[in-house]
């Protein structure tokens, strides 16, 4: 049975817009079917990065029949197809980064995967696209996306709408 998942995509290496387009375009080949894609947002890197390159980010509501672990393998395959190597380190630039933020109402913690994403509440670039597409969304623990967006730590993060066409062809 298909489950709704929310994915966050980001790119700050190479042709960022192309990388995001290709990430979304490749999803159906990996059993992930986008149903709604947010606008693009440009953000400064989060974390202890030595590289100041700006990210382009977007959110995707999709359906999949994959288990959470299968979904993780699928998004890693999409990242790799777009040129990501997993030797970069946690805070290094990457052509494509796909995070599994939500998987239905599931709460999961394994050594490889935590759902909901453990840092989603701290990241405006995750919450703003989520609120754009589903403004009344409530997390599995009952917190609303609107409440989370009012957090002062979120309000001070610099997130700009990036005006570009994300049209994805199915080539």
Phi and psi in radians as a Rosetta constraint file:
Dihedral C 1 N 2 CA 2 C 2 CIRCULARHARMONIC -1.255 0.35
Dihedral N 2 CA 2 C 2 N 3 CIRCULARHARMONIC 2.524 0.35
Dihedral C 2 N 3 CA 3 C 3 CIRCULARHARMONIC -2.168 0.35
Dihedral N 3 CA 3 C 3 N 4 CIRCULARHARMONIC 2.552 0.35
Dihedral C 3 N 4 CA 4 C 4 CIRCULARHARMONIC -1.417 0.35
Dihedral N 4 CA 4 C 4 N 5 CIRCULARHARMONIC 2.296 0.35
Dihedral C 4 N 5 CA 5 C 5 CIRCULARHARMONIC -2.236 0.35
Dihedral N 5 CA 5 C 5 N 6 CIRCULARHARMONIC 2.598 0.35
Dihedral C 5 N 6 CA 6 C 6 CIRCULARHARMONIC -2.003 0.35
Dihedral N 6 CA 6 C 6 N 7 CIRCULARHARMONIC 2.139 0.35
Dihedral C 6 N 7 CA 7 C 7 CIRCULARHARMONIC -2.022 0.35
Dihedral N 7 CA 7 C 7 N 8 CIRCULARHARMONIC 2.526 0.35
Dihedral C 7 N 8 CA 8 C 8 CIRCULARHARMONIC -1.978 0.35
Dihedral N 8 CA 8 C 8 N 9 CIRCULARHARMONIC 2.208 0.35
Dihedral C 8 N 9 CA 9 C 9 CIRCULARHARMONIC -1.990 0.35
Dihedral N 9 CA 9 C 9 N 10 CIRCULARHARMONIC 2.473 0.35
Dihedral C 9 N 10 CA 10 C 10 CIRCULARHARMONIC -2.537 0.35
Dihedral N 10 CA 10 C 10 N 11 CIRCULARHARMONIC 2.681 0.35
Dihedral C 10 N 11 CA 11 C 11 CIRCULARHARMONIC -2.601 0.35
Dihedral N 11 CA 11 C 11 N 12 CIRCULARHARMONIC 2.329 0.35
Dihedral C 11 N 12 CA 12 C 12 CIRCULARHARMONIC -2.418 0.35
Dihedral N 12 CA 12 C 12 N 13 CIRCULARHARMONIC 0.422 0.35
Dihedral C 12 N 13 CA 13 C 13 CIRCULARHARMONIC -2.421 0.35
Dihedral N 13 CA 13 C 13 N 14 CIRCULARHARMONIC 2.285 0.35
Dihedral C 13 N 14 CA 14 C 14 CIRCULARHARMONIC 1.346 0.35
Dihedral N 14 CA 14 C 14 N 15 CIRCULARHARMONIC -2.623 0.35
Dihedral C 14 N 15 CA 15 C 15 CIRCULARHARMONIC -1.416 0.35
Dihedral N 15 CA 15 C 15 N 16 CIRCULARHARMONIC 1.625 0.35
Dihedral C 15 N 16 CA 16 C 16 CIRCULARHARMONIC -1.016 0.35
Dihedral N 16 CA 16 C 16 N 17 CIRCULARHARMONIC -0.796 0.35
Dihedral C 16 N 17 CA 17 C 17 CIRCULARHARMONIC -1.097 0.35
Dihedral N 17 CA 17 C 17 N 18 CIRCULARHARMONIC -0.785 0.35
Dihedral C 17 N 18 CA 18 C 18 CIRCULARHARMONIC -1.050 0.35
Dihedral N 18 CA 18 C 18 N 19 CIRCULARHARMONIC -0.762 0.35
Dihedral C 18 N 19 CA 19 C 19 CIRCULARHARMONIC -1.054 0.35
Dihedral N 19 CA 19 C 19 N 20 CIRCULARHARMONIC -0.738 0.35
Dihedral C 19 N 20 CA 20 C 20 CIRCULARHARMONIC -1.205 0.35
Dihedral N 20 CA 20 C 20 N 21 CIRCULARHARMONIC -0.750 0.35
Dihedral C 20 N 21 CA 21 C 21 CIRCULARHARMONIC -0.981 0.35
Dihedral N 21 CA 21 C 21 N 22 CIRCULARHARMONIC -0.842 0.35
Dihedral C 21 N 22 CA 22 C 22 CIRCULARHARMONIC -1.136 0.35
Dihedral N 22 CA 22 C 22 N 23 CIRCULARHARMONIC -0.655 0.35
Dihedral C 22 N 23 CA 23 C 23 CIRCULARHARMONIC -1.035 0.35
Dihedral N 23 CA 23 C 23 N 24 CIRCULARHARMONIC -0.808 0.35
Dihedral C 23 N 24 CA 24 C 24 CIRCULARHARMONIC -1.194 0.35
Dihedral N 24 CA 24 C 24 N 25 CIRCULARHARMONIC -0.735 0.35
Dihedral C 24 N 25 CA 25 C 25 CIRCULARHARMONIC -1.085 0.35
Dihedral N 25 CA 25 C 25 N 26 CIRCULARHARMONIC -0.620 0.35
Dihedral C 25 N 26 CA 26 C 26 CIRCULARHARMONIC -1.362 0.35
Dihedral N 26 CA 26 C 26 N 27 CIRCULARHARMONIC -0.262 0.35
Dihedral C 26 N 27 CA 27 C 27 CIRCULARHARMONIC -0.956 0.35
Dihedral N 27 CA 27 C 27 N 28 CIRCULARHARMONIC -0.877 0.35
Dihedral C 27 N 28 CA 28 C 28 CIRCULARHARMONIC -1.033 0.35
Dihedral N 28 CA 28 C 28 N 29 CIRCULARHARMONIC -0.549 0.35
Dihedral C 28 N 29 CA 29 C 29 CIRCULARHARMONIC -1.124 0.35
Dihedral N 29 CA 29 C 29 N 30 CIRCULARHARMONIC -0.304 0.35
Dihedral C 29 N 30 CA 30 C 30 CIRCULARHARMONIC -1.986 0.35
Dihedral N 30 CA 30 C 30 N 31 CIRCULARHARMONIC 0.331 0.35
Dihedral C 30 N 31 CA 31 C 31 CIRCULARHARMONIC 1.339 0.35
Dihedral N 31 CA 31 C 31 N 32 CIRCULARHARMONIC 0.402 0.35
Dihedral C 31 N 32 CA 32 C 32 CIRCULARHARMONIC -2.111 0.35
Dihedral N 32 CA 32 C 32 N 33 CIRCULARHARMONIC 2.111 0.35
Dihedral C 32 N 33 CA 33 C 33 CIRCULARHARMONIC -2.011 0.35
Dihedral N 33 CA 33 C 33 N 34 CIRCULARHARMONIC 1.761 0.35
Dihedral C 33 N 34 CA 34 C 34 CIRCULARHARMONIC -1.038 0.35
Dihedral N 34 CA 34 C 34 N 35 CIRCULARHARMONIC 2.339 0.35
Dihedral C 34 N 35 CA 35 C 35 CIRCULARHARMONIC -1.961 0.35
Dihedral N 35 CA 35 C 35 N 36 CIRCULARHARMONIC -0.481 0.35
Dihedral C 35 N 36 CA 36 C 36 CIRCULARHARMONIC -2.671 0.35
Dihedral N 36 CA 36 C 36 N 37 CIRCULARHARMONIC 2.328 0.35
Dihedral C 36 N 37 CA 37 C 37 CIRCULARHARMONIC -2.162 0.35
Dihedral N 37 CA 37 C 37 N 38 CIRCULARHARMONIC 2.305 0.35
Dihedral C 37 N 38 CA 38 C 38 CIRCULARHARMONIC -1.296 0.35
Dihedral N 38 CA 38 C 38 N 39 CIRCULARHARMONIC 3.049 0.35
Dihedral C 38 N 39 CA 39 C 39 CIRCULARHARMONIC -1.176 0.35
Dihedral N 39 CA 39 C 39 N 40 CIRCULARHARMONIC 2.982 0.35
Dihedral C 39 N 40 CA 40 C 40 CIRCULARHARMONIC -1.544 0.35
Dihedral N 40 CA 40 C 40 N 41 CIRCULARHARMONIC 2.537 0.35
Dihedral C 40 N 41 CA 41 C 41 CIRCULARHARMONIC -2.292 0.35
Dihedral N 41 CA 41 C 41 N 42 CIRCULARHARMONIC 2.490 0.35
Dihedral C 41 N 42 CA 42 C 42 CIRCULARHARMONIC -1.896 0.35
Dihedral N 42 CA 42 C 42 N 43 CIRCULARHARMONIC 2.317 0.35
Dihedral C 42 N 43 CA 43 C 43 CIRCULARHARMONIC -2.447 0.35
Dihedral N 43 CA 43 C 43 N 44 CIRCULARHARMONIC 2.762 0.35
Dihedral C 43 N 44 CA 44 C 44 CIRCULARHARMONIC -1.383 0.35
Dihedral N 44 CA 44 C 44 N 45 CIRCULARHARMONIC 2.674 0.35
Dihedral C 44 N 45 CA 45 C 45 CIRCULARHARMONIC -1.088 0.35
Dihedral N 45 CA 45 C 45 N 46 CIRCULARHARMONIC 2.586 0.35
Dihedral C 45 N 46 CA 46 C 46 CIRCULARHARMONIC -1.829 0.35
Dihedral N 46 CA 46 C 46 N 47 CIRCULARHARMONIC 2.521 0.35
Dihedral C 46 N 47 CA 47 C 47 CIRCULARHARMONIC 1.728 0.35
Dihedral N 47 CA 47 C 47 N 48 CIRCULARHARMONIC -2.860 0.35
Dihedral C 47 N 48 CA 48 C 48 CIRCULARHARMONIC -1.638 0.35
Dihedral N 48 CA 48 C 48 N 49 CIRCULARHARMONIC 0.938 0.35
Dihedral C 48 N 49 CA 49 C 49 CIRCULARHARMONIC -1.457 0.35
Dihedral N 49 CA 49 C 49 N 50 CIRCULARHARMONIC 2.404 0.35
Dihedral C 49 N 50 CA 50 C 50 CIRCULARHARMONIC -1.486 0.35
Dihedral N 50 CA 50 C 50 N 51 CIRCULARHARMONIC -0.031 0.35
Dihedral C 50 N 51 CA 51 C 51 CIRCULARHARMONIC -2.036 0.35
Dihedral N 51 CA 51 C 51 N 52 CIRCULARHARMONIC 2.126 0.35
Dihedral C 51 N 52 CA 52 C 52 CIRCULARHARMONIC -1.511 0.35
Dihedral N 52 CA 52 C 52 N 53 CIRCULARHARMONIC 0.141 0.35
Dihedral C 52 N 53 CA 53 C 53 CIRCULARHARMONIC -1.012 0.35
Dihedral N 53 CA 53 C 53 N 54 CIRCULARHARMONIC 2.351 0.35
Dihedral C 53 N 54 CA 54 C 54 CIRCULARHARMONIC -1.271 0.35
Dihedral N 54 CA 54 C 54 N 55 CIRCULARHARMONIC 2.563 0.35
Dihedral C 54 N 55 CA 55 C 55 CIRCULARHARMONIC -1.640 0.35
Dihedral N 55 CA 55 C 55 N 56 CIRCULARHARMONIC 2.585 0.35
Dihedral C 55 N 56 CA 56 C 56 CIRCULARHARMONIC -1.787 0.35
Dihedral N 56 CA 56 C 56 N 57 CIRCULARHARMONIC 2.352 0.35
Dihedral C 56 N 57 CA 57 C 57 CIRCULARHARMONIC -2.294 0.35
Dihedral N 57 CA 57 C 57 N 58 CIRCULARHARMONIC 2.726 0.35
Dihedral C 57 N 58 CA 58 C 58 CIRCULARHARMONIC -2.732 0.35
Dihedral N 58 CA 58 C 58 N 59 CIRCULARHARMONIC 2.868 0.35
Dihedral C 58 N 59 CA 59 C 59 CIRCULARHARMONIC -2.027 0.35
Dihedral N 59 CA 59 C 59 N 60 CIRCULARHARMONIC 2.629 0.35
Dihedral C 59 N 60 CA 60 C 60 CIRCULARHARMONIC -2.355 0.35
Dihedral N 60 CA 60 C 60 N 61 CIRCULARHARMONIC 2.163 0.35
Dihedral C 60 N 61 CA 61 C 61 CIRCULARHARMONIC -1.561 0.35
Dihedral N 61 CA 61 C 61 N 62 CIRCULARHARMONIC 2.242 0.35
Dihedral C 61 N 62 CA 62 C 62 CIRCULARHARMONIC -2.434 0.35
Dihedral N 62 CA 62 C 62 N 63 CIRCULARHARMONIC 2.929 0.35
Dihedral C 62 N 63 CA 63 C 63 CIRCULARHARMONIC -2.035 0.35
Dihedral N 63 CA 63 C 63 N 64 CIRCULARHARMONIC 2.542 0.35
Dihedral C 63 N 64 CA 64 C 64 CIRCULARHARMONIC -2.649 0.35
Dihedral N 64 CA 64 C 64 N 65 CIRCULARHARMONIC 2.732 0.35
Dihedral C 64 N 65 CA 65 C 65 CIRCULARHARMONIC -1.822 0.35
Dihedral N 65 CA 65 C 65 N 66 CIRCULARHARMONIC 0.056 0.35
Dihedral C 65 N 66 CA 66 C 66 CIRCULARHARMONIC -1.187 0.35
Dihedral N 66 CA 66 C 66 N 67 CIRCULARHARMONIC 2.588 0.35
Dihedral C 66 N 67 CA 67 C 67 CIRCULARHARMONIC -1.210 0.35
Dihedral N 67 CA 67 C 67 N 68 CIRCULARHARMONIC 2.910 0.35
Dihedral C 67 N 68 CA 68 C 68 CIRCULARHARMONIC -0.977 0.35
Dihedral N 68 CA 68 C 68 N 69 CIRCULARHARMONIC -0.734 0.35
Dihedral C 68 N 69 CA 69 C 69 CIRCULARHARMONIC -1.176 0.35
Dihedral N 69 CA 69 C 69 N 70 CIRCULARHARMONIC -0.695 0.35
Dihedral C 69 N 70 CA 70 C 70 CIRCULARHARMONIC -1.122 0.35
Dihedral N 70 CA 70 C 70 N 71 CIRCULARHARMONIC -0.674 0.35
Dihedral C 70 N 71 CA 71 C 71 CIRCULARHARMONIC -1.108 0.35
Dihedral N 71 CA 71 C 71 N 72 CIRCULARHARMONIC -0.717 0.35
Dihedral C 71 N 72 CA 72 C 72 CIRCULARHARMONIC -1.038 0.35
Dihedral N 72 CA 72 C 72 N 73 CIRCULARHARMONIC -0.797 0.35
Dihedral C 72 N 73 CA 73 C 73 CIRCULARHARMONIC -1.103 0.35
Dihedral N 73 CA 73 C 73 N 74 CIRCULARHARMONIC -0.664 0.35
Dihedral C 73 N 74 CA 74 C 74 CIRCULARHARMONIC -1.143 0.35
Dihedral N 74 CA 74 C 74 N 75 CIRCULARHARMONIC -0.781 0.35
Dihedral C 74 N 75 CA 75 C 75 CIRCULARHARMONIC -1.202 0.35
Dihedral N 75 CA 75 C 75 N 76 CIRCULARHARMONIC -0.580 0.35
Dihedral C 75 N 76 CA 76 C 76 CIRCULARHARMONIC -1.130 0.35
Dihedral N 76 CA 76 C 76 N 77 CIRCULARHARMONIC -0.656 0.35
Dihedral C 76 N 77 CA 77 C 77 CIRCULARHARMONIC -1.149 0.35
Dihedral N 77 CA 77 C 77 N 78 CIRCULARHARMONIC -0.684 0.35
Dihedral C 77 N 78 CA 78 C 78 CIRCULARHARMONIC -1.136 0.35
Dihedral N 78 CA 78 C 78 N 79 CIRCULARHARMONIC -0.775 0.35
Dihedral C 78 N 79 CA 79 C 79 CIRCULARHARMONIC -1.022 0.35
Dihedral N 79 CA 79 C 79 N 80 CIRCULARHARMONIC -0.798 0.35
Dihedral C 79 N 80 CA 80 C 80 CIRCULARHARMONIC -1.121 0.35
Dihedral N 80 CA 80 C 80 N 81 CIRCULARHARMONIC -0.698 0.35
Dihedral C 80 N 81 CA 81 C 81 CIRCULARHARMONIC -1.107 0.35
Dihedral N 81 CA 81 C 81 N 82 CIRCULARHARMONIC -0.420 0.35
Dihedral C 81 N 82 CA 82 C 82 CIRCULARHARMONIC -1.647 0.35
Dihedral N 82 CA 82 C 82 N 83 CIRCULARHARMONIC 0.151 0.35
Dihedral C 82 N 83 CA 83 C 83 CIRCULARHARMONIC 1.753 0.35
Dihedral N 83 CA 83 C 83 N 84 CIRCULARHARMONIC 0.102 0.35
Dihedral C 83 N 84 CA 84 C 84 CIRCULARHARMONIC -1.346 0.35
Dihedral N 84 CA 84 C 84 N 85 CIRCULARHARMONIC 2.329 0.35
Dihedral C 84 N 85 CA 85 C 85 CIRCULARHARMONIC -1.874 0.35
Dihedral N 85 CA 85 C 85 N 86 CIRCULARHARMONIC 2.683 0.35
Dihedral C 85 N 86 CA 86 C 86 CIRCULARHARMONIC -1.773 0.35
Dihedral N 86 CA 86 C 86 N 87 CIRCULARHARMONIC 0.396 0.35
Dihedral C 86 N 87 CA 87 C 87 CIRCULARHARMONIC -1.766 0.35
Dihedral N 87 CA 87 C 87 N 88 CIRCULARHARMONIC -0.037 0.35
Dihedral C 87 N 88 CA 88 C 88 CIRCULARHARMONIC -1.122 0.35
Dihedral N 88 CA 88 C 88 N 89 CIRCULARHARMONIC -0.537 0.35
Dihedral C 88 N 89 CA 89 C 89 CIRCULARHARMONIC 1.699 0.35
Dihedral N 89 CA 89 C 89 N 90 CIRCULARHARMONIC 2.814 0.35
Dihedral C 89 N 90 CA 90 C 90 CIRCULARHARMONIC -1.065 0.35
Dihedral N 90 CA 90 C 90 N 91 CIRCULARHARMONIC -0.726 0.35
Dihedral C 90 N 91 CA 91 C 91 CIRCULARHARMONIC -1.842 0.35
Dihedral N 91 CA 91 C 91 N 92 CIRCULARHARMONIC 0.289 0.35
Dihedral C 91 N 92 CA 92 C 92 CIRCULARHARMONIC -1.561 0.35
Dihedral N 92 CA 92 C 92 N 93 CIRCULARHARMONIC 2.771 0.35
Dihedral C 92 N 93 CA 93 C 93 CIRCULARHARMONIC -1.054 0.35
Dihedral N 93 CA 93 C 93 N 94 CIRCULARHARMONIC 2.660 0.35
Dihedral C 93 N 94 CA 94 C 94 CIRCULARHARMONIC -2.633 0.35
Dihedral N 94 CA 94 C 94 N 95 CIRCULARHARMONIC 2.564 0.35
Dihedral C 94 N 95 CA 95 C 95 CIRCULARHARMONIC -1.178 0.35
Dihedral N 95 CA 95 C 95 N 96 CIRCULARHARMONIC -0.601 0.35
Dihedral C 95 N 96 CA 96 C 96 CIRCULARHARMONIC -2.686 0.35
Dihedral N 96 CA 96 C 96 N 97 CIRCULARHARMONIC 2.281 0.35
Dihedral C 96 N 97 CA 97 C 97 CIRCULARHARMONIC -2.232 0.35
Dihedral N 97 CA 97 C 97 N 98 CIRCULARHARMONIC 2.210 0.35
Dihedral C 97 N 98 CA 98 C 98 CIRCULARHARMONIC -2.147 0.35
Dihedral N 98 CA 98 C 98 N 99 CIRCULARHARMONIC 2.082 0.35
Dihedral C 98 N 99 CA 99 C 99 CIRCULARHARMONIC -1.874 0.35
Dihedral N 99 CA 99 C 99 N 100 CIRCULARHARMONIC 2.381 0.35
Dihedral C 99 N 100 CA 100 C 100 CIRCULARHARMONIC -1.461 0.35
Dihedral N 100 CA 100 C 100 N 101 CIRCULARHARMONIC 1.978 0.35
Dihedral C 100 N 101 CA 101 C 101 CIRCULARHARMONIC -1.639 0.35
Dihedral N 101 CA 101 C 101 N 102 CIRCULARHARMONIC -0.873 0.35
Dihedral C 101 N 102 CA 102 C 102 CIRCULARHARMONIC -2.352 0.35
Dihedral N 102 CA 102 C 102 N 103 CIRCULARHARMONIC 2.570 0.35
Dihedral C 102 N 103 CA 103 C 103 CIRCULARHARMONIC -2.381 0.35
Dihedral N 103 CA 103 C 103 N 104 CIRCULARHARMONIC 1.584 0.35
Dihedral C 103 N 104 CA 104 C 104 CIRCULARHARMONIC 0.973 0.35
Dihedral N 104 CA 104 C 104 N 105 CIRCULARHARMONIC -2.394 0.35
Dihedral C 104 N 105 CA 105 C 105 CIRCULARHARMONIC -1.753 0.35
Dihedral N 105 CA 105 C 105 N 106 CIRCULARHARMONIC 0.256 0.35
Dihedral C 105 N 106 CA 106 C 106 CIRCULARHARMONIC -1.191 0.35
Dihedral N 106 CA 106 C 106 N 107 CIRCULARHARMONIC 2.432 0.35
Dihedral C 106 N 107 CA 107 C 107 CIRCULARHARMONIC -2.032 0.35
Dihedral N 107 CA 107 C 107 N 108 CIRCULARHARMONIC 2.197 0.35
Dihedral C 107 N 108 CA 108 C 108 CIRCULARHARMONIC -2.532 0.35
Dihedral N 108 CA 108 C 108 N 109 CIRCULARHARMONIC 2.436 0.35
Dihedral C 108 N 109 CA 109 C 109 CIRCULARHARMONIC -2.448 0.35
Dihedral N 109 CA 109 C 109 N 110 CIRCULARHARMONIC 1.971 0.35
Dihedral C 109 N 110 CA 110 C 110 CIRCULARHARMONIC -2.228 0.35
Dihedral N 110 CA 110 C 110 N 111 CIRCULARHARMONIC 2.991 0.35
Dihedral C 110 N 111 CA 111 C 111 CIRCULARHARMONIC -1.053 0.35
Dihedral N 111 CA 111 C 111 N 112 CIRCULARHARMONIC -0.479 0.35
Dihedral C 111 N 112 CA 112 C 112 CIRCULARHARMONIC -1.678 0.35
Dihedral N 112 CA 112 C 112 N 113 CIRCULARHARMONIC -0.386 0.35
Dihedral C 112 N 113 CA 113 C 113 CIRCULARHARMONIC -2.658 0.35
Dihedral N 113 CA 113 C 113 N 114 CIRCULARHARMONIC 2.316 0.35
Dihedral C 113 N 114 CA 114 C 114 CIRCULARHARMONIC -2.174 0.35
Dihedral N 114 CA 114 C 114 N 115 CIRCULARHARMONIC 2.222 0.35
Dihedral C 114 N 115 CA 115 C 115 CIRCULARHARMONIC -2.297 0.35
Dihedral N 115 CA 115 C 115 N 116 CIRCULARHARMONIC 2.312 0.35
Dihedral C 115 N 116 CA 116 C 116 CIRCULARHARMONIC -0.998 0.35
Dihedral N 116 CA 116 C 116 N 117 CIRCULARHARMONIC 2.735 0.35
Dihedral C 116 N 117 CA 117 C 117 CIRCULARHARMONIC -0.938 0.35
Dihedral N 117 CA 117 C 117 N 118 CIRCULARHARMONIC 2.289 0.35
Dihedral C 117 N 118 CA 118 C 118 CIRCULARHARMONIC -1.119 0.35
Dihedral N 118 CA 118 C 118 N 119 CIRCULARHARMONIC -0.360 0.35
Dihedral C 118 N 119 CA 119 C 119 CIRCULARHARMONIC -1.971 0.35
Dihedral N 119 CA 119 C 119 N 120 CIRCULARHARMONIC 0.235 0.35
Dihedral C 119 N 120 CA 120 C 120 CIRCULARHARMONIC -1.072 0.35
Dihedral N 120 CA 120 C 120 N 121 CIRCULARHARMONIC -0.608 0.35
Dihedral C 120 N 121 CA 121 C 121 CIRCULARHARMONIC -1.212 0.35
Dihedral N 121 CA 121 C 121 N 122 CIRCULARHARMONIC -0.275 0.35
Dihedral C 121 N 122 CA 122 C 122 CIRCULARHARMONIC -1.726 0.35
Dihedral N 122 CA 122 C 122 N 123 CIRCULARHARMONIC -0.035 0.35
Dihedral C 122 N 123 CA 123 C 123 CIRCULARHARMONIC -2.121 0.35
Dihedral N 123 CA 123 C 123 N 124 CIRCULARHARMONIC 1.899 0.35
Dihedral C 123 N 124 CA 124 C 124 CIRCULARHARMONIC -1.060 0.35
Dihedral N 124 CA 124 C 124 N 125 CIRCULARHARMONIC -0.604 0.35
Dihedral C 124 N 125 CA 125 C 125 CIRCULARHARMONIC -1.205 0.35
Dihedral N 125 CA 125 C 125 N 126 CIRCULARHARMONIC -0.218 0.35
Dihedral C 125 N 126 CA 126 C 126 CIRCULARHARMONIC -1.641 0.35
Dihedral N 126 CA 126 C 126 N 127 CIRCULARHARMONIC -0.781 0.35
Dihedral C 126 N 127 CA 127 C 127 CIRCULARHARMONIC -1.283 0.35
Dihedral N 127 CA 127 C 127 N 128 CIRCULARHARMONIC -0.675 0.35
Dihedral C 127 N 128 CA 128 C 128 CIRCULARHARMONIC -1.118 0.35
Dihedral N 128 CA 128 C 128 N 129 CIRCULARHARMONIC -0.842 0.35
Dihedral C 128 N 129 CA 129 C 129 CIRCULARHARMONIC -1.092 0.35
Dihedral N 129 CA 129 C 129 N 130 CIRCULARHARMONIC -0.625 0.35
Dihedral C 129 N 130 CA 130 C 130 CIRCULARHARMONIC -1.073 0.35
Dihedral N 130 CA 130 C 130 N 131 CIRCULARHARMONIC -0.800 0.35
Dihedral C 130 N 131 CA 131 C 131 CIRCULARHARMONIC -1.174 0.35
Dihedral N 131 CA 131 C 131 N 132 CIRCULARHARMONIC -0.591 0.35
Dihedral C 131 N 132 CA 132 C 132 CIRCULARHARMONIC -1.053 0.35
Dihedral N 132 CA 132 C 132 N 133 CIRCULARHARMONIC -0.771 0.35
Dihedral C 132 N 133 CA 133 C 133 CIRCULARHARMONIC -1.490 0.35
Dihedral N 133 CA 133 C 133 N 134 CIRCULARHARMONIC -0.629 0.35
Dihedral C 133 N 134 CA 134 C 134 CIRCULARHARMONIC -2.422 0.35
Dihedral N 134 CA 134 C 134 N 135 CIRCULARHARMONIC 1.356 0.35
Dihedral C 134 N 135 CA 135 C 135 CIRCULARHARMONIC -1.080 0.35
Dihedral N 135 CA 135 C 135 N 136 CIRCULARHARMONIC -0.422 0.35
Dihedral C 135 N 136 CA 136 C 136 CIRCULARHARMONIC -1.729 0.35
Dihedral N 136 CA 136 C 136 N 137 CIRCULARHARMONIC 0.272 0.35
Dihedral C 136 N 137 CA 137 C 137 CIRCULARHARMONIC -1.125 0.35
Dihedral N 137 CA 137 C 137 N 138 CIRCULARHARMONIC 2.426 0.35
Dihedral C 137 N 138 CA 138 C 138 CIRCULARHARMONIC -2.106 0.35
Dihedral N 138 CA 138 C 138 N 139 CIRCULARHARMONIC 2.285 0.35
Dihedral C 138 N 139 CA 139 C 139 CIRCULARHARMONIC -1.212 0.35
Dihedral N 139 CA 139 C 139 N 140 CIRCULARHARMONIC 2.844 0.35
Dihedral C 139 N 140 CA 140 C 140 CIRCULARHARMONIC -0.964 0.35
Dihedral N 140 CA 140 C 140 N 141 CIRCULARHARMONIC -0.467 0.35
Dihedral C 140 N 141 CA 141 C 141 CIRCULARHARMONIC -1.548 0.35
Dihedral N 141 CA 141 C 141 N 142 CIRCULARHARMONIC 0.057 0.35
Dihedral C 141 N 142 CA 142 C 142 CIRCULARHARMONIC 1.708 0.35
Dihedral N 142 CA 142 C 142 N 143 CIRCULARHARMONIC -0.171 0.35
Dihedral C 142 N 143 CA 143 C 143 CIRCULARHARMONIC -1.281 0.35
Dihedral N 143 CA 143 C 143 N 144 CIRCULARHARMONIC 2.402 0.35
Dihedral C 143 N 144 CA 144 C 144 CIRCULARHARMONIC -1.600 0.35
Dihedral N 144 CA 144 C 144 N 145 CIRCULARHARMONIC 2.622 0.35
Dihedral C 144 N 145 CA 145 C 145 CIRCULARHARMONIC -1.093 0.35
Dihedral N 145 CA 145 C 145 N 146 CIRCULARHARMONIC -0.566 0.35
Dihedral C 145 N 146 CA 146 C 146 CIRCULARHARMONIC -1.152 0.35
Dihedral N 146 CA 146 C 146 N 147 CIRCULARHARMONIC -0.698 0.35
Dihedral C 146 N 147 CA 147 C 147 CIRCULARHARMONIC -1.070 0.35
Dihedral N 147 CA 147 C 147 N 148 CIRCULARHARMONIC -0.792 0.35
Dihedral C 147 N 148 CA 148 C 148 CIRCULARHARMONIC -1.095 0.35
Dihedral N 148 CA 148 C 148 N 149 CIRCULARHARMONIC -0.631 0.35
Dihedral C 148 N 149 CA 149 C 149 CIRCULARHARMONIC -1.197 0.35
Dihedral N 149 CA 149 C 149 N 150 CIRCULARHARMONIC -0.355 0.35
Dihedral C 149 N 150 CA 150 C 150 CIRCULARHARMONIC -1.452 0.35
Dihedral N 150 CA 150 C 150 N 151 CIRCULARHARMONIC -0.138 0.35
Dihedral C 150 N 151 CA 151 C 151 CIRCULARHARMONIC -1.055 0.35
Dihedral N 151 CA 151 C 151 N 152 CIRCULARHARMONIC 2.261 0.35
Dihedral C 151 N 152 CA 152 C 152 CIRCULARHARMONIC -0.976 0.35
Dihedral N 152 CA 152 C 152 N 153 CIRCULARHARMONIC -0.562 0.35
Dihedral C 152 N 153 CA 153 C 153 CIRCULARHARMONIC -1.162 0.35
Dihedral N 153 CA 153 C 153 N 154 CIRCULARHARMONIC -0.556 0.35
Dihedral C 153 N 154 CA 154 C 154 CIRCULARHARMONIC -1.341 0.35
Dihedral N 154 CA 154 C 154 N 155 CIRCULARHARMONIC -0.746 0.35
Dihedral C 154 N 155 CA 155 C 155 CIRCULARHARMONIC -1.050 0.35
Dihedral N 155 CA 155 C 155 N 156 CIRCULARHARMONIC -0.526 0.35
Dihedral C 155 N 156 CA 156 C 156 CIRCULARHARMONIC -1.504 0.35
Dihedral N 156 CA 156 C 156 N 157 CIRCULARHARMONIC -0.109 0.35
Dihedral C 156 N 157 CA 157 C 157 CIRCULARHARMONIC -1.347 0.35
Dihedral N 157 CA 157 C 157 N 158 CIRCULARHARMONIC 2.400 0.35
Dihedral C 157 N 158 CA 158 C 158 CIRCULARHARMONIC -1.480 0.35
Dihedral N 158 CA 158 C 158 N 159 CIRCULARHARMONIC 1.969 0.35
Dihedral C 158 N 159 CA 159 C 159 CIRCULARHARMONIC -2.337 0.35
Dihedral N 159 CA 159 C 159 N 160 CIRCULARHARMONIC 2.116 0.35
Dihedral C 159 N 160 CA 160 C 160 CIRCULARHARMONIC -2.053 0.35
Dihedral N 160 CA 160 C 160 N 161 CIRCULARHARMONIC 2.447 0.35
Dihedral C 160 N 161 CA 161 C 161 CIRCULARHARMONIC -1.140 0.35
Dihedral N 161 CA 161 C 161 N 162 CIRCULARHARMONIC 2.340 0.35
Dihedral C 161 N 162 CA 162 C 162 CIRCULARHARMONIC -1.871 0.35
Dihedral N 162 CA 162 C 162 N 163 CIRCULARHARMONIC 2.018 0.35
Dihedral C 162 N 163 CA 163 C 163 CIRCULARHARMONIC -1.467 0.35
Dihedral N 163 CA 163 C 163 N 164 CIRCULARHARMONIC 1.697 0.35
Dihedral C 163 N 164 CA 164 C 164 CIRCULARHARMONIC -2.699 0.35
Dihedral N 164 CA 164 C 164 N 165 CIRCULARHARMONIC 2.735 0.35
Dihedral C 164 N 165 CA 165 C 165 CIRCULARHARMONIC -1.536 0.35
Dihedral N 165 CA 165 C 165 N 166 CIRCULARHARMONIC 2.106 0.35
Dihedral C 165 N 166 CA 166 C 166 CIRCULARHARMONIC -1.678 0.35
Dihedral N 166 CA 166 C 166 N 167 CIRCULARHARMONIC 0.256 0.35
Dihedral C 166 N 167 CA 167 C 167 CIRCULARHARMONIC -0.766 0.35
Dihedral N 167 CA 167 C 167 N 168 CIRCULARHARMONIC 2.258 0.35
Dihedral C 167 N 168 CA 168 C 168 CIRCULARHARMONIC -2.007 0.35
Dihedral N 168 CA 168 C 168 N 169 CIRCULARHARMONIC 2.115 0.35
Dihedral C 168 N 169 CA 169 C 169 CIRCULARHARMONIC -1.638 0.35
Dihedral N 169 CA 169 C 169 N 170 CIRCULARHARMONIC 2.712 0.35
Dihedral C 169 N 170 CA 170 C 170 CIRCULARHARMONIC -1.639 0.35
Dihedral N 170 CA 170 C 170 N 171 CIRCULARHARMONIC 0.216 0.35
